[in-house]
């Protein structure tokens, strides 16, 4: 084998490796898609339709679709990949009998966190415009840090991807940034200090975060008690076992793509 042939062989192998890597990235972003099936007749739902009929009708369209019932007589369809989802989205009749409408759900969007120092001084609109080709549809910058009385722009962002599965990395200019799963903080009410609802929807009394009694004026001189777990720490402590449980529930909800009710034990 000549030197030129060896060089061609090396180049050919490099090209194949790049192609395999590209295919792997595409496959990684081609995960399951979630769809909602409803009746086009607003007076009717899928609630009373036989599960045997539904399974056979969906299977005739495309096999291996996971079906589950939802509230209000809707059906949740989980496709194997994007191509299967696109086929389902085109359907207007189920089993030649029921007029239907199949739509995307919010479960087809994923959120990840990146950190890129070069983004510090760029405008959010500029960053979003450059990342649209990477399936990014929205960005949110973390709050700026205050150091020595000066505001330091944050280099951390939450990216919303128009993908069913979160990519592990994203190419940003000449960088290859790691993407971490974004898990939101538990929803906490800053009126009654309990979890699961916001202050706007709270019907309870305002509670002191230190003593767990009704909120009062002036400094609190009583023992420190958490209103949620009744242990001796501040109600806003991140070491509270109830707070830790709520964080795990949020993580389960995001990773398993389920509702907050389903995630609760």
C-alpha angles and dihedrals in degrees: 000000000000125000090251092053091050090052091050090050092052092048091048091052092049091051091050091049091052091049092050090049091050092049090049091053091048091049090049090057092045098077130136121314126211122220136181120223119201136166116259088217099084091203091060136056136189091253097102097036113112114258088220091057092046094050094048093045094050091044089055089056095046131333132239097036114150111226128195134167122245135190121288091033096290127140127225114215121195112196125202094236145343094278092056091047091053090054092051093048090062094059119107100165129047117213091340089286115074128052107228143180122209119197141173121261134212087256087078090070122079131193127213137175123232132180119209121164092200090064093063097096100029122102117250092236091055092050092048092050091054094046098048090093088058092061092260112146101169139017132195124191120219116242117282118255123240114222123172089346093305127113113236115199114241120245093198122094140179110226122199112211126201088224135107092222126043114243115234093221139015129204111234111181104300092343129093103206125197115237117215124197111263113227114183121224116260115274107255131184113227091202104056092011094228127128132251102049141050131246091257091060097039118123096179134091125275108264131204110244091214107046101019091231127117110300113269139183124261129017121331113240099176127096118290111256129169112231091214106046099013091229124135102270139088115284091238094053114129088213091066108121091223090053090049090051091050090051090053090050090052090049091050091048092053100041096043095038095230135135122270089249092055091047093055114093 
